[in-house]
Amino acid sequence: MSADRTAPRKRVPWIAAWFFLDAVVALAPPLYWSFDGKQTPILGLPASVFYFVAVATCITASIVAAYLAEARAGDLG
């Protein structure tokens, strides 16, 4: 066993909260069902498609933000 163990890394709390929000929004089917295709289009897309794209964009942004925070802290590589 190696004797040089590193201290536990300190995580950024807002990133954990952002990932929790991503999980709640992405795994809540009633939100998808409430945006049916009969509603007024948003930016030319049906409301349900706009919601799906917005959730995917938010999840992607959280992954990029987590990567940048870890890179800034020097925890990569």
HUQUI-V677946 format. One record per pair of residues at least 6 apart in sequence whose C-alpha atoms are under 8 Angstrom apart, sorted by the first residue. I is the first residue (numbers start at 1). GAP is how many residues later the second one is. If there is no record, write none. Layout:
# HUQUI-V677946
<<I | GAP> <I | GAP>>
This chain:
# HUQUI-V677946
<<12 | 57> <15 | 47> <15 | 50> <15 | 51> <18 | 44> <19 | 40> <19 | 43> <22 | 33> <22 | 36> <22 | 37> <25 | 6> <25 | 30> <26 | 29> <32 | 16> <32 | 19> <32 | 20> <33 | 15> <35 | 12> <35 | 13> <35 | 16> <36 | 10> <36 | 11> <36 | 12> <37 | 9> <37 | 10> <37 | 11> <38 | 8> <39 | 7> <39 | 8> <40 | 6> <40 | 7> <41 | 6> <42 | 8> <43 | 7> <70 | 6>>
